[in-house]
Amino acid sequence: MVLAGVDQVIAGVHLAGSAAPERFAWKVAARSLSDVAAMAACPAGMVVAAALSPDIETEWANRFASELQRIGSMFECPLIGGDIAVLPAVGDSMVFSSTVLATPDPEAGHRLVLRSEARPGDLVCVSGEFGASLDSDGGGHHQEFMPRIDVARSLHRSLGNCLTSMIDVSDGLSSELSHLSRESKVRIVIEGERIPRRHDSKLEQALCDGEDYELCFTVSATAELPACIAEVPLTVIGRVEHGEGVFLDSSGDQAPLEASGWEHQTRPAARDSSDSEGGFR
């Protein structure tokens, strides 16, 4: 079985157009690698396509390609092909696309971890921290995140079938929880105070900002969840129940949690990177 994860990076949307070529290479590859991590799979190779501005110099393109090759070596996911095109005019937004091919992990019995197998009684857990992924200058976690390939595979190898479902958090934690609830046909209850937050971000930011690229997963209540893997903390933030929807529990009072986050089909006009609640996505 061969798996594929594909993602795009658009200049001015996901990164500033003036970002270094290494930033573009990292983000376009890492986004697809994060998709592979969500299945606890093993990367095997990647192909990358780029539509470059006509004023991009050869040195820029070479640095972009060199960084892709370095990333491939880091994750045992070699760059095996791709394509480069030139946009019609200077000022057109550059577009980059990566497709990562992967295989099920033989050390976990070739099993894939899906979004659809969470069960009532499971615990809802996350890796890392959430919120404030974008700094005021446009930099920050969203362009420096580490795909959780090693964390996902270690979890799967140690917990086996007790790791019941998993998803990576790109569009916002509340949005990804909604995916898990809907595809597993269960009710998910989250305790807001348990969600680990980056840079003391507010709860709404932790739930809705997105671009965290952490793992959200469910485990059997009897599973022995380690406190961290590869120095990445793991935290229980809620539980799975019979029913449907996602709910936020605050001191015993539950309220529906709206699936709020990045909307690909209804993207608002680009915001200035100084906006503390948004900008490049």
N, C-alpha and C positions, 0 to 999 in steps of 0.2 A: 504494500500500500504506500502511495506517495501522497503527501499532503501539500497544500500550497497556501501561503498567506501573502496577500498583496496589499500595498498601501501607497499613498502618494504624499508628496510634499510640494506645496505651491508657494513660490516666493511672494511675500506680502500677506499670506494667509497663515502659514504654519511657521515661517521664519521671515525675518526682515530680508528684503532683497539684497541688502548690503552684507549679509552674513558671509563668513568665510566658507570656502568650498568644503572644508572639513566638517563644518556644522551641517551643511546640506547632506553630505554623505552619511554622517552619523545618524541624523534623524530619519532619513528615508530608509536606511537599512534597519535601524533599531525598532522602528514602528512595526515592520513586518516580523522581525524576530520576536517582538512582544506577542504577536498573534500566535506564533508557534509555541511560545512559553505557556500560553493559556491552555494548550492541549497536552502539556508536559511531553512534547515531542522532541526529536533530535534534528537540528538543522543539518541539511545535506549540501546545499548550494543555493546561490542566488543569482538572479538576472536583474539588471538595472537599466532603465531607459531614462534619458534626460533630454528635455527640450530647452536649449540654452539661448540666451540673448545673443544677437549678432556681435555685440561688443565684448563678449567674453574672450579672454586671451587663452592661448594654448597652455600657459603655466597654470591658470585657474583649473582648466579641465584636467590637467595631469595631476594636480593636487587632489582633486575630487576622486579620480580613479585610484590614486595611491591610498587614500584613506579607506575606500571601499575594500581594497585588498587587505589592508591592515585589520579591518573589522572582520573580514572573512576568516583570517587566521585566528583571531581572538575567539571566535565562536565555532570554529571548525565548520565553517559555512563558506567555502570558497566562491569568489566571483567567477561564474562560468560563462557569462555572456551578457549581452545587452545591446543598446542602440543609442545613438546620439543624433539629434536633429537640431536645426537652427531655426529660431522663431522669425517671423516676417519682419519685425521691427524692434528697434531698441525701445525699451519701456514695456513691452509685453511681459507678462509674468512668466518666469521660468517654471517648468513643471518637471518633477522627478518622480519616478515610479519604481518600486522594488517588488520583486516576487521572490519569496523564500520557499524553497522546497524542503520538505522534512519527512521523516519516517517515524513510526511509533517506536518507543523506547524498548529495545530487547531486554533490558534489565528490569523492566516493569511488566514483562509478559506480553509486550506488543499491544498493551491496552491504551486506548486514548481516553483522556479525561474530557468529558463533554459538559455542556451547559444544562443538560436536560435530565440529570440523574440525582438532583438534591432530593432528600427524603425527610418527611416530618421527624423531628427529633434530632436532626443534624445541627451542628454549630456552624455559624457563619463567621468566617475569618478573613483577615487581610494581611498582606505583607506591607512593610514600610509605613509611610506617612502620606497624608492627603492635604490638598489645598495649597494655595499660594505657589503654583507651579510656574508663574510668570513674574519676573522681577519688573520693577518700574522702567528699567532701561531696555526691556524686551528679552533679556537673557533669563537665566534661571533653570530650574529643574526640567522644564519642557524640552530643552535642547541638550541636556546633559544626562538624562536618565539612563539607567542600565537595564536592559531587557532581563527579566527574571528567569532566564533559561535554567540556570543551575538550581535556583530555589525550587522551581516547579518540578524538575526531575528528581531532586532529592526528596521533596515531599512525597512524590508518587512512589519512589522506590522504598521509602520507609513506611508509608501508610497503606500502600496497595489499594484495595477496594474501599478502604475507609475514607479515601479521598474521593468524594462522590461527584463533585462538579467544580468547574473553575472557569473564570473569565478574566481577561486583563482589563484594567480600568483606563480607558483612553478618553471617553466622552463624558465622564463624570461618574462618581460612585453610585449616586441614586439611579442613574440611567442603567448602569450595568446590573445593579440589584434587580431592577425591573425585568431585564432580560432573563436573569436566572429564575425569577419567580414565574414568569410567563412560560418559559420553555420547560421548566420542571413541574409546572402546574401545582405550585405550593404557595403558601403565605410565608413571607419573611418579615421578621420583627427585629429591628435594629435599635440598639441603645446608643444614642448619640454621644454620650459622654465617654464611651469606650473607643470611639474612632480616633486613632492617633493623627495628630495634625502637624503639618509642616509650618515652621516659623510662627507658631501661635495663631494660625489662621482661624477664622470663625467657622462654626459648624456648617453654615450654608456654603462657604467656600470649599470645605472638605467634601461635602456631598455633591457639589455642582460644578466646581471649576474645571475638572478634567485635566488631561495631559499629565496624569500621575504615573501611568504605566506600571502600576503595581498589580498584584494578583488579588482577586476576590474569590474565595473558594469555600466549599462546605465540606465538613468532615463528620464522621459518625461521632456521637456523643462519647463513645468508649475509646476513641482514638487518643493516643498520647502525643499531643501536639507539642513540638519543641518550642522553646521561647524564641529561638532565632535559628536561621540557617544561613551560613556564609555571612555572618554579621548583619543579616537583615532581620529585624524583629518581626514576629508573627503575633497577631492579636485576635482574640475572639471578640466580635462586636455584636453578635446577635444569635438568633436561632431560627430554625425552620419549623413551620407548623402546617397543619391541614388547612386548606383554604386557598385564597388567591390574593395577590397584591403585596405591596411593601408598606410596612408601618414603622413609624418612629415612636419608640417607647421613652417617655420622659416621666420619671418618678411614678411609674405604674399606669400613666395615662397614655393611650395609644392614639396616634393620628395618622391618616394616610400620608405616605411620603410620595410626592409627585416626582415622576421621572424627569428630572431637569438636568440639562447639560448641553453639550454641543449638538446642534441640529444641522445635519449636513445639507438638507434640502431647503432650509429656511435660514441660511446664514445671513445675519444682519450686515449692514455696511461695515467695512473694515474700521476698527477702532484704533485710536492712537495708542501706542505701547505704554504711554504713561497712565492709562486707565488701570486702576488697581484691580479691577474685576475682569479684565479681559484684554485682548489685543491679538497677538498671533496665536493661532491654534494649530 
